[in-house]
Amino acid sequence: MEEIRKNKTKKQEVCKELEKKDGQSYKENGIVYVDRRIYIPNNQKIRKRILQENHEPVDIEHPEQQRIMELIKQNYWWPEIKTDVKKYVQGCFKCQQNKVQHIKKAGELHPLKTSEGPWKEISINIIRPLPKSNRKNTIMVIVDQFTKMIRLKATTMNVSSEEIAKIYCNEIWKLHGVPRAILSDRGPQFASRFMKDLIKALETRRMLSTAYHPQTDGQTEQINQEIGTFL
């Protein structure tokens, strides 16, 4: 209280608050009151002390933002008090250390093995839908895991597994041969029985990404973002 009396409040700031509160603010014994609560001037030292007294005592046990607001507003008020309370709680080390995690614990990481050479392991993905151009509205993306070389082929949104196989034979196989492994998502074009039999006939290992985890093939997903930016 003594610190508040000694601190000289800015006249303009106090006048603005008087106007906002429509006569509900007044000054008594050198202290400005707003709605019968002590007005705290723009002094970070005083405001921080009030925040500490309503957050850190043992009997309070670090309450959440809303509870601190209720405690402080019983006796004090200042502009943007909600913002100051939020910043203070977010910066409290004990609150962050003891914060309860409501998300499921992440599983173990299983990074992909490093490729042994160019076009030995590849990844395939599809970008769709896109604006039509020459009756095409989808791009098939094929990335070499070793050299990071990419090949793009325009196709349609309802492309089938058989059509993907033909595109691969015409665009990749004739230039780079048969890969040892193909990584893709679990789209129907890649998880179909035809694609399974084709991969088996080529003696190639098929690697489908984990369901709902596109980061399994993060390399191709990054290429997709760059292509979208370019387009």
N, C-alpha and C positions, 0 to 999 in steps of 0.2 A: 504494500500500500504506500509506503514511504517513497519507494522508487517511482511509483506512478505520479505522486504529487510533485516530486522534484523534476520529472521529465516535462518539458514544455511541448505541448501538442501544437501541430501546425494549424493556424487559424483557418486556412482554406479548407483543410480536410475536415475539421470539426464542423464548419459551417455547412458543408455539403451533407454531412450526416444529419444535421439538424433539419435540413430541407427534406431529406429522404424520409425521415421519421415523422414529419408533419407535426412538430412541436412536442414529440414524445421524448426528446433529449433535453437535458439540462445540466448545469454545472453547479456543484456544491462542494465547498471546502477544497477547491482546486482540482476536483476530480469530475470528469465528464461522464454522465450516465446516459445510456441509450436503452430505452425500455426497461428502466430500473436495473440495468446491468452496467458494470464498470466498463467504460470505453478504454481499450488499450491502444495507446498511440503507436506510431510506426517506429517501434523500438524492438529490434530482433532479440535483444537480450531478455527483455521482460516477457515477450511472447514465448520464447523458448523455455523459460523457467515455468510458465504456466502449463505448457504442454508436458513438460517433465513431471510436474506435480500431479497431473491427471492421467499419467500413463505408466510411470515407473515404480510407484510405491508397491510394497509387497502385498498389501491388502487389496490392491486393485488388480494386480496380475496382468498387466499389459492388455487392456481391453481393445476391442476393434474400433474402427474409425467412428462408427455411429455412436457407440457408447461414450467415447471421448468427447464427441460433439455435445452430447447431452450433459455431461459433467461440466464442461467449460461454460456452456451457455447458461448455466444456472447463475453464474456470477459475472461472467465477462463477455465482451463482444468486440470484434474489430472486423474491418472489411476483408473479404477473402479468407475468412477463418477456416472454411471447409477445405480450401486448397492447402493451407498450411498444415492442417491436421493430416491430410492425406500424405503429403510429402514426409511428414515426421514419422508416421507409422511405417511407410514403405522403407524409410531409411533406418528403422530400428533393427539392430543386429539380432537381438534375442527373438523378436517377432519372426524374422525370416528364418532363424535357426530352428525354431519350434513350430513352424508352420506345417499344418497337416496336409499331406499330399493325397489328393482324391483321384489321381490318375493311376492307371494300372502300370506296374513296373515294367519297364522295357525289357524285351528279351535279349538274348545274346546276339552279338553281331557275327555274321558269317560272310566276310568279304570275299569277293570273287578272286579266283586265282589269276595270277599274271599270265597273260597269253605268251605262248612260246614263239610266235612269229606272225607275220602279216596274214590276215584273213583266215586264221586258224579258229578263232572264236569271234562270233559276230552277234550283234543284237538287232532285233527288228521291232519296229513300232509303227503306229499309224496316227497321223494328225488329222482330226476331223471335228466338225464339218468346216469347210472353207468356202469362200465365194466361188461360184462356178466359173470355170474357164475351159473352153472347148469340151464342155460336158463333163469335166472332171471337178470334183470337190473334195478330194482327199489326197494326202501325200503319204506314201510309204517310205519310211526312213530306215536305212540299213547302215549300221556303224561297225567299223572294224575295231575290236577292243585293243589291238596292238598299236596300229598307226594312227588311230582316231580318224581315219578317212571316212567320209560319209557319202552315201549315194542316195539320191532322191528319185522317186518315181511317182508321177501323178496317176491317180486311179479314181474309182468311184467309192461312195460311202458304203455301199452294200457289197463290197468286194468279198468274194468267197475264198476259202482256203485253197481251192484248186487254182484260182486266178493268182493268188499270192505265190503259189509254187511256180506257175508259168513266168511271172515277173522275175522271180529269183533265178530261174534257169536262164532267162534271156539277158538279165542285167548283171548278175553276179557270177553264176557258175561258169559261164563261158570265158570270163576274164580271170577269176581268182580260184576256181576249183571248188571242191566240196569242203566245207569247214568241219572241224571236229566237234564244235558245240554251237548251238543257237540259243540265245537268251531272248525271251519275249514275255509279254504279260499274258494274262489268262483270257484274252479275248477269244470269241468263238472261232475266229479265223485261224488262231494258232493252237487252240486246244482241241480241235476237231479230230475225229478218227482218221480222216484222210491225211492230215498233216502228221499225225503220229505214225501212220504206216509209211509215209514218204521218208520221214526222218530215219525210221528203222531200216528202210531199203538202202538209204545212203550211208548207213552205219555212222550216223551223226548223233551226238548226245543232245537231247532237248532239255532246256532248263527254263521252266516257267516261274515267273516271279511269285512271291507270296501274295495271296489275295489281299486287296486293299492296301498294299504297300508298294506304290510305284517307285519308291526310293531304292528298291532292289536293283533296278536298272537306272541308276541316277545319271549315268553318262548319256544315255539316249534321251532321257527326260530333259537334260540340260540342252542338248542339241535341238529338241523340239521348241524350247523357249527361244533359242536364238533364231530359229527359222520363223517363229511367230513374230518376233521383233523385226526381222528383215522384211517380212511380208507387209 
